[in-house]
Amino acid sequence: MASSKKLTSDEVNALIDGLGDDSDATVVGGSDGSVEVRPFSFGSDDLSLLGDYYALRMINERFCRFARSVFLPMLRVQPRISSFPPEVKTFDEYSADSENFMSLTTSRMEELRGSSLLVVAPAFISLLTNSYYGGTAVRSLRRPVGEFTATEQRVIEIVTEGLINSMQMAWRDLTAVSFTVQGHEENMQFASFVDNSETVIVCTFLVQLPGSEPATFDIIYPLQTLKPIASLLRSRVQSEFIDDDLSWRQKLERAILNIPLTVTAELAKPKVSLRNLIRLQSGDTFPIQIADGVKVLVEGKDIFKAELGQVGPQAALHLNERIKSKDSE
């Protein structure tokens, strides 16, 4: 008969009495008498608790936007990339749920003194290779198990480099992290990442393609690597400063510089009475006095002083100086 794992009433009472006693306890052992025991609060050192991973979820969402530009040149379509909530599990549990033949790229995160692992399914690598070299991405994600070809390995290098750069940009608002590729494996058993019993954080990303089955790839962080920045991962404030969005600034500058403006050259501003103006007829000569220089107006505002001249058969203005406005003084 199998033994029962239930606690007896005496054991339950002893456990409740022990949890309710907050006083320091000593146990007798060894030749020197007693050994001091520190009080321990259950859950105080639970490494699986890093808050709600709010900052990490924001990093993953930002990474999704950057990763689209990595797959766009290969797929020739704009893929939809979304992220799943981070999962905490042991590396042994993750390996048991994954296939043995995968694309495994280990990167060093020097600032955090740890590593990360990029896991891509071979079927997705095959689809990217087929589309990158002129094929179509509209097909089923099926691939026979075997080694990656030289062409597929080249595609893996391109994808890995692009995704690493995207991760660095996604992390920079929280903390500056650089990713350096250390090695590549194709078998989960040979990936020298962490021990099987260590806890890892798995970030899964879904790539949706039109007319094809969705594909996934994972980025794995050891929990010990992210533990020093646990307070930042729990924080909802991503950064104390805002980086300039160069692409937005360039688009805004380009739009501003393309605004059409009306430029007017003012030769003179004569004054005439209404009586003389009424008597004017076609063919009459209207005398004016041209002052020194010509005013150049932009949208009705004095901007330059110029001289009237000629370039070839066309009249032209030679700009002498810029007129200072009262606002600039």
Secondary structure, 3 states (H helix, E strand, C coil): CCCCCCCCHHHHHHHHHHHHCCCCEEEECCCCCEEEECCCCCCCCCCCCCCCCHHHHHHHHHHHHHHHHHHHHHHCCCCEEEECCCEEEEHHHHHHHCCCEEEEEEEEEHHHCEEEEEEECHHHHHHHHHHHCCCCCCCCCCCCCCCCCHHHHHHHHHHHHHHHHHHHHHHCCCCCCCEEEEEEEEEHHHCCCCCCCCEEEEEEEEEECCCCCCEEEEEEEEHHHHHHHHHHHHCCCCCCCCCCCHHHHHHHHHHHHCCCCCEEEECCCCCCCHHHHHHCCCCCCCCCCCCCCEEEEECCEEEEEEEEEEECCEEEEEEEEECCCCCCC
